[in-house]
Amino acid sequence: MEIQEIKQRLSIYTVLKHYGLQPDRNNMLKCPFHPDDKPSLKIYPNTNTFNCFGCGKSGDQIEFCTLKEGSKHKGLLKATELTGEITPINNKPKQQKSQAKENHTEILTKVFESFCNGLNHPVSVKPKEYLKGRNLKYELLEIGYNSGQFHHRGKLSEADQKACINAGLLIPYSSPVPNATGNTYKVFAKDCIIFPLKDKQNQIVSIYGRSTTNNNQSKHYYLKDRCGLYPGYPKPATTKLILTEAIIDAATLLLMPEITTEYSVLACYGTNGLTEEHKQAIRELENLQEIIFFFDGDKAGNEAIEKYQNELSELMPEIKLSSIEAPEGEDVNSLSLAYETEIFTHLFEHRKPSRSSVRDEPFFLTEKTEIKEREAQSQPLPEVQIRQNLPQQGKLNTRNPDFITYTTEELQIIILGGINLQQIDRLRITVKISRTDTNDPLHSIRHTIDLYHSDYLEKFIGKASEQLETGTNVLKRAIAELTEQIESYRLSKIESQKEQKPQSRQLTEHRENKALNYLKAPKLMERTNNDIGRTGMIGEENNRLLMYLIFTSRLREQPLHIISLGASGTGNVKQMIM
């Protein structure tokens, strides 16, 4: 039975009745695709369609079956069954479909190999600089670069050219007449870093392009009829799976052995990019215990996490769900540029369970669980019982001085940017305060506060308690304890700095000989400039070498000075004085 015939014969009411759903007199009902307190899904019987004003899902009667059954194929079978007749929906010969898929995979594999060769070519400077600026080591990743030249000068046979057109790698211009450059085709994802998307058999079935130039316009390119996963289907033995918001974020984590030894990584295709193929691949992981969301630290990322955690908790209620709370405005890749790998191990150690998983037994150790275990083991003496009725004092975690955390049973306070150790008479910090029992972004607040300004602090506590929906006494106690611990931490750091008397550095004989050999070797300036580039300073070869040479004069009686003035990407002006 053809799809159009199914739509003509199948009523949306028949579909609703099959799933035990009954709309009210206004054709409204509680949406079955997300937690719904009141009816938000509207039925349109004249067109046999539906639309949810809560989660945004919409479509016809077949789409409703698809969402309920979990895949397009199962949805079509169910819709056909509800018409009273089960017949094959796609009458194309299986052999013909198999051959088409084989040709599609073959040309994608062949072209992707040429992209990999293009990236490794010595003249491919621009994409390598882009990857270096993203902290991505192309030598360790399965990626390529599309310069847009793979079809020129007879590089493709007539059959391969036709296959590229069918796959969407080449898009013919509307006019058969060549354009000004002599080309008759537009190239898919030109000037892009290319990532392969793979099927269950680990074959390339699609590709994704990340632009290195059009960052203010199109940045992401997917082939038509996108399918496949990056970096591929998770291994069957996977127990812990990380879902990232973007492919470039997944590639970033793949370069960290500290992460890949314990977790598998799977990329979504944006905040709306957890596809049915993703869900099916996840459902097939028999050993899976936990799914961890690591999306961007913004409103869209937080909303997407909550949305998909609700969906997956319905599909796989036995799987534990958690999320990494990325700092505001940061993502996986930007964190790798600003911090060492330790920031990721820290974030994973402090990941938060979803609200649907809170009822489960805790699945990672936190200070709160440690306290409960100690209390369970202790004897119920009167003194102990009294202490148990008092809030437990939080602990200041200063392992990362730029990302200090303070956690109590009720609240988590993150100090962004660290603590000023110079002005002892002031204690001004930028904080993010959130409740520990929820991932709801509405129950968090970000603000810069002065802990030594009592009047201002009192107003802030009142405002914060309303937004966090918690008592003012809880906030007062947490901030008071935080202030004491910060003061102790700051004094200890100041004292340790006083004890460290500056000493003249003496090179060992081995290092001294190594330095002399470096200075005596040919092409000193060229080698020095190249070494500066390896530290991460991209471009500006002349300026960076000049700055370095001026800096080496710092120990002379009259050192040289330089003022560097340049416009940043956001329009601000930065100055550096040496």
CORLINCOR-V578627 format. One line per field, one symbol per residue. ss: DSSP state (h for helix, s for strand, l for the rest). psi: psi as a letter, one per 30 degrees, with the letter a starting at -180 (. if undefined). A space follows every 50 residues. Layout:
ss->???
psi->???
//
This chain:
ss->llhhhhhhhllhhhhhhhlllllllllsslllllllllllssssllllss sslllllssshhhhhhhhhllhhhhhhhhhhhlllllllllllhhhhhhh hhhhhhhhhhhhhhhhhhhhllllhhhhhhhhhllllhhhllssssllll lllllllhhhhhhhhhhllsssllllllllllllsssllllsssssssll lllssssssssllllllllsssllllllsllllllllllsssssllhhhh hhhhllhhhhlllssssllllllllhhhhhhhhllllllsssssllllhh hhhhhhhhhhhhhhhllllssssllllllllhhhhhhhlllhhhhhhhhl lsslllllllllllllhhhhhhhhhhhllllhhhhhhhllllllssslll llssssslllsssssslllllllllllsssssssslllllhhhsssssss lllhhhhhhhhhhhhhhhlllhhhhhhhhhhhhhhhhhhhhhhhhhhhhl llllllllhhhhhhhhhhhhlllhhhhhhhhhhhllllllhhhhhhhhhh hhhhhlllllllssssslllllsssssl
psi->kleeeeeefkkfeeeeeeghkjlafghklkkfflkjelkfkkkjfeghll kkfdffklaaeeeeeeeeffleeeeeeeeeeffgkjlkejgkkeeeeeee eeeeeeeeeeeeeeeeeeefkffieeeeeeeefghkjffflilakjfggf glhgfkleeeeeeeeefgfkjklekfkkafggkgkkkkhkhkkkkkklaf ggkjfllkkjkfehffckfkkkllhklllkglklkfgkekkkklelefee eeffgjefefffllkkkliafggjleeeeeeeffjfgkekkkkillilee eeeeeeefeeeefeeiffkkkllkjklkglaeeeefefllffeeeeeefg lklleffeflkkgkkleeeeeeeeeeflkileeeeeeffkkkklkkjgej ffikkjkaeelkkkjkgakkfejfgliklkljklkfglgjffhlkklklj fgjeeeeeeeeeeeeeefhlleeeeeeeeeeeeeeeeeeeeeeeeeeefj kkkkkkkleeeeeeeeeeefllheeeeeeeeeefffjkaheeeeeeeeee efgfgleilllkkkklklfgflkkkkk.
//
